[in-house]
Every structure is written in C-alpha cells, then in structure tokens.
C-alpha cells in the first residue's frame, strides 16, 4: 500500500533488520519466587523497542510520545526507524516490540495477512485515517465532481507524491472515475508535494494535492478535502498499535496502556507541526515541552 517518503525529520530507511540495540524479546527473563516455581516477569525497568515508519509523521509523533511516557514510568525505550516492510517483518520476528502506525482494514492489510499470526493487536488509537485529495480552503470546488469544470481556475494540475504509492494508485482511479484527464497528474515525492502546497497557499493560489489524514498539513495550512461521492479514495481507516507475539504476557501493563490509547487529531497535528522542521536531537525537548502543555492527557495514558 502507500508509503510516504522521508520528511525533514525522518531517518533514512535501514537496509535490513540490523538493530542498534536488543529488544525486550532478546532479554533473559527475570527469575522470581512464584507459587508454582515458574518464572516471574518484572516489568519495571524493562527494555522496549518501538518501530517507526520512515516519513510517516503520525508514526514518529505517537512513538515519541510513548517513549516519553514509558521512560517516565521506568522503562528503557529505543526507537528504530525503517520502512513498513522491514517493520512488519521485524515485529513478527521479535526484533521490534511495538509499532503504533498500522492502518486497517486496507492500507496494511497485506502485511497483517502475512505477519499477523506472529503479532498481537493492542488497540486502535485513531479512527478517521483516510486517503484524500485536498485543495486550498477558498478554492471554488468542494467535490471531485466539480473539478472538470474548473481546470483553468485550479491550475490544470494535481500534485501527487511517490509514483508507487497506494495514494497515487487511488488518485489515478479517481482521475478516471471523475473524468479528470484534462488535469496533469504530477508524481514526485511527498516533500516536493508539500513544498508546492506551501508555495501555493503562501501566494494565495489554488492548488490540488494528494494527501492523507492524519497529517500535520491540516494544522499548518487552510485546506479542505474534496468530497468523493463515489468512494474511490476508500473509506476511513483505523490506526492500530501492534506488538510482537508474547508482549502482553511479558509486559501486561504496557499492553494495557496501549490498549486504552487514543489521540485527537488536533493534538496530533499540533505535535507533528512542532516536530516537522526540528533536528532529531531536539525531539526529546520538544516532546517534553508538548507533554507539559498537555499534562492531563499524558497522565491519562497510564492512569
């Protein structure tokens, strides 16, 4: 399905599954006295590795929040960055403990079909994820059906992302379904699309871009999604957290916390916007400051 390219703050995709450190799946269990002589797992101070999809802003933001929360609860948390295929393989193999950004039922369906038996679903935290075609809020169009009559006014272009992305495929189907062949569909990269969006909105010009929710652009620019009466772009999806097999047994408290995790779009966009132009070395302080401003919600994650 669609893969987003790295933004300014994303780390380049790893070529394989080499990890900077060991995940909790590799740790020796802690021995303790139990009634039946079995091993007792101690959560406090355990090591956890969260996998982050390169270039997926909600993956980075949600993972950084949980790194902050879990470290304050005494866990040793490492973030590892990779492309989705590597992440799903890594979680299934036990090299990564948790991934927060699984889109279902469509975008990551193939990965779950392949690896889901070796993973644990922990819970959905966002229920309105979607592939979209968006325009500036004051554009003279409100629906994909309107576009054929406004080719000149809208600049005659639809600015897309990577050619092989699932979003690109959905847009191509929409172009055919809504008779948009008079538009030039430009595919390049996510950063290039965002640069054009920034330039057009700054200049007060009309623009059409392919986008997805959640994305920080909705908090940074005055834009709107075009209605899709034929449902070509697909229905809204959930963003779900998954863990490696055995996580809930070894870390039952962590699994319970992730199971109760939800995040509102406005809060997510706010954090994404603060992270998007930052250096990776500044992430920790940015998230700490953001958490302090949203302390009641942050505290609720482990209540």
C-alpha positions in Angstrom: 0.0 0.0 0.0 1.1 3.6 0.0 4.5 4.5 1.6 5.4 8.0 2.4 8.9 9.3 1.8 11.1 10.7 4.5 10.4 14.2 5.7 13.0 16.6 7.0 12.9 14.9 10.4 12.8 11.2 9.2 15.8 8.9 9.3 16.8 7.1 6.2 15.4 3.5 5.9 17.6 0.7 7.2 18.7 -1.7 4.5 17.8 -4.7 6.7 16.9 -5.6 10.2 20.2 -4.7 11.9 19.3 -3.0 15.2 21.2 -0.6 17.3 20.2 -2.5 20.4 18.5 -5.6 21.6 14.7 -5.7 22.0 13.0 -7.0 25.1 12.3 -10.2 23.1 16.0 -10.9 23.4 16.3 -10.3 27.1 16.6 -13.2 29.6 13.5 -13.5 31.7 13.8 -12.4 35.3 13.7 -15.1 37.9 11.5 -14.6 40.9 9.7 -16.6 43.5 6.3 -17.9 42.5 3.9 -20.3 44.0 4.5 -22.9 41.2 8.2 -22.4 40.7 7.6 -20.7 37.3 9.4 -17.6 36.2 8.0 -14.2 37.1 8.4 -11.3 34.7 9.2 -7.9 36.2 8.0 -5.0 34.0 9.6 -2.1 35.8 12.8 -1.0 34.1 12.3 -3.4 31.1 13.7 -2.6 27.7 11.3 -1.9 24.8 12.0 -1.1 21.1 9.4 0.9 19.2 9.5 0.7 15.4 8.8 4.0 13.5 7.9 4.1 9.8 10.3 6.4 7.9 8.4 9.5 6.8 5.1 8.7 8.4 4.5 11.7 10.7 1.9 10.1 12.9 4.2 7.2 13.5 7.0 9.4 14.6 4.8 11.6 16.8 3.0 8.8 18.5 6.2 6.8 19.1 7.9 9.8 20.6 5.0 10.4 23.0 5.1 6.8 24.1 8.9 6.9 24.5 8.5 9.9 26.8 5.6 8.3 28.8 7.3 4.9 29.2 10.7 6.3 30.2 8.9 8.3 32.9 7.5 5.0 34.1 10.9 3.5 34.4 11.3 1.7 31.0 14.3 1.9 28.7 12.9 2.8 25.3 14.6 2.8 21.9 13.1 4.0 18.7 14.2 2.2 15.5 13.4 3.7 12.0 12.6 1.6 9.0 10.2 1.2 6.1 6.9 -0.7 6.7 8.0 -4.0 5.1 11.0 -4.1 7.4 9.0 -3.1 10.4 6.3 -5.8 10.0 8.9 -8.4 9.5 10.8 -7.2 12.5 7.8 -7.2 14.8 6.9 -10.7 13.6 10.4 -11.9 14.3 10.5 -10.2 17.7 13.3 -7.7 16.8 10.9 -4.9 17.5 8.4 -4.8 20.4 5.7 -2.3 19.2 4.6 -0.4 16.2 1.9 2.2 16.6 1.0 3.0 13.0 -0.8 0.0 11.4 -3.6 1.3 9.1 -6.5 -1.1 8.8 -8.5 -2.6 7.2 -7.0 -1.6 3.8 -3.6 0.1 3.8 -1.6 -2.6 5.7 -3.9 -5.5 5.1 -1.4 -7.4 3.1 1.2 -7.1 5.9 -1.2 -8.3 8.5 -2.3 -11.2 6.3 1.4 -12.2 6.1 2.7 -11.5 9.6 -0.4 -11.1 11.8 -0.2 -14.5 13.3 3.1 -13.6 14.8 1.9 -10.2 16.2 -0.5 -9.0 18.9 -3.2 -6.4 18.2 -3.1 -4.0 21.1 -5.8 -1.5 20.1 -6.9 1.3 17.7 -6.0 4.9 18.7 -7.2 6.9 15.7 -10.4 6.1 13.9 -10.6 8.5 11.0 -7.5 7.9 8.9 -8.1 8.5 5.2 -6.5 8.9 1.7 -7.6 12.3 0.4 -7.4 14.8 -2.5 -7.2 18.3 -0.9 -7.4 21.9 -2.1 -6.9 25.3 -0.5 -9.9 26.2 1.6 -11.1 29.1 -0.6 -10.9 27.1 -3.8 -14.1 27.3 -6.0 -14.6 23.5 -5.8 -15.9 21.2 -3.0 -16.1 17.9 -4.7 -14.1 15.8 -7.1 -17.2 16.0 -9.3 -16.6 19.8 -9.6 -13.1 19.6 -11.0 -13.8 19.0 -14.7 -15.4 22.5 -14.9 -12.5 24.3 -13.1 -9.4 23.1 -14.9 -8.1 26.6 -15.7 -9.1 28.0 -12.3 -7.3 25.1 -10.5 -4.1 25.4 -12.5 -4.7 22.2 -14.5 -2.5 20.1 -12.2 -3.0 17.6 -9.4 0.2 17.4 -7.4 0.9 13.9 -6.0 3.5 12.0 -4.1 5.6 9.0 -5.0 4.7 7.1 -8.2 4.4 3.7 -6.5 2.4 4.9 -3.5 -1.1 3.4 -2.8 -2.4 7.0 -2.6 -1.1 7.6 -6.1 -3.0 4.5 -7.3 -6.2 5.7 -5.7 -5.8 9.1 -7.3 -5.3 7.5 -10.7 -8.6 5.7 -10.2 -10.3 8.9 -9.2 -9.0 10.7 -12.2 -10.6 8.0 -14.4 -13.8 7.8 -12.4 -14.4 11.6 -12.3 -13.2 12.4 -15.9 -10.2 14.4 -14.8 -8.0 13.6 -17.9 -7.6 17.3 -18.6 -5.5 17.7 -15.5 -1.8 16.8 -15.4 -1.1 14.4 -12.6 2.4 15.1 -11.3 4.1 12.5 -9.2 7.4 13.1 -7.5 7.8 12.9 -3.7 6.0 13.8 -0.5 8.4 16.6 0.3 8.0 18.0 -3.2 4.2 18.0 -2.9 4.4 19.7 0.5 6.7 22.3 -0.9 4.3 23.1 -3.7 1.4 23.2 -1.2 3.4 25.7 0.9 4.2 27.9 -2.0 0.7 28.0 -3.4 -1.0 28.7 -0.1 1.5 31.4 0.7 0.9 33.1 -2.6 -2.9 32.7 -2.4 -3.1 30.4 -5.4 -5.4 27.5 -6.0 -3.8 24.0 -5.8 -4.8 20.4 -5.7 -2.7 17.9 -3.8 -3.0 14.3 -2.8 -2.8 13.9 1.0 -3.9 11.7 3.9 -5.2 12.1 7.4 -3.8 12.4 9.9 -1.1 14.8 8.6 0.4 17.9 10.0 -0.5 19.9 6.9 -4.1 20.1 8.1 -2.9 22.1 11.1 -0.4 24.1 9.1 -2.4 25.2 6.1 -6.0 26.3 5.5 -7.1 23.4 3.3 -10.1 21.2 2.8 -10.7 17.7 1.4 -12.7 17.3 -1.7 -15.8 15.2 -1.4 -15.6 11.8 -3.0 -19.2 10.7 -3.7 -18.2 7.6 -5.5 -15.9 6.5 -2.7 -12.9 6.0 -5.0 -10.4 7.0 -2.4 -11.6 4.5 0.1 -13.4 4.5 3.4 -11.9 5.9 6.7 -9.4 3.5 8.4 -8.3 3.0 11.9 -4.7 3.4 13.1 -3.9 0.4 15.3 -1.0 -0.5 17.6 0.5 -3.9 17.3 3.1 -5.7 19.4 5.3 -8.8 18.9 3.9 -12.1 20.0 4.2 -12.6 23.7 4.4 -8.8 24.5 1.2 -8.8 26.6 2.4 -11.7 28.7 5.8 -10.2 29.3 4.6 -6.6 29.6 0.9 -6.8 30.6 0.9 -3.2 32.0 2.3 -1.8 28.8 -0.1 -3.8 26.7 -3.0 -2.4 28.8 -1.8 1.1 28.4 -1.5 0.9 24.6 -4.9 -0.8 24.5 -6.5 2.3 26.1 -4.6 4.8 24.0 -6.5 7.3 21.8 -5.4 10.7 20.4 -7.4 13.5 19.0 -6.5 14.9 15.6 -5.9 18.4 16.8 -3.4 17.2 19.4 -1.6 15.0 16.9 -1.3 17.8 14.3 0.0 20.2 16.9 2.8 17.8 17.9 3.6 16.9 14.3 3.9 20.6 13.4 6.4 21.2 16.2 8.5 18.2 15.1 8.4 18.7 11.3 11.3 21.2 10.9 13.2 20.1 14.0 16.5 18.3 14.2 16.3 14.8 15.6 18.4 15.9 18.5 15.7 18.3 19.5 12.9 15.8 19.6 13.2 14.9 23.3 12.9 18.5 24.5 10.1 19.3 22.0 8.0 16.3 23.2 8.8 17.1 26.9 7.5 20.6 26.4 4.5 19.5 24.5 3.7 16.9 27.1 3.9 19.5 29.8 1.3 21.6 27.9 -0.9 18.5 27.6 -0.2 17.0 31.0 -3.7 15.9 31.9 -4.0 13.9 28.7 -0.4 12.5 29.0 -1.2 11.4 32.6 -4.3 9.6 31.4 -2.3 7.3 29.2 -1.1 5.4 32.2 -4.0 6.1 34.6 
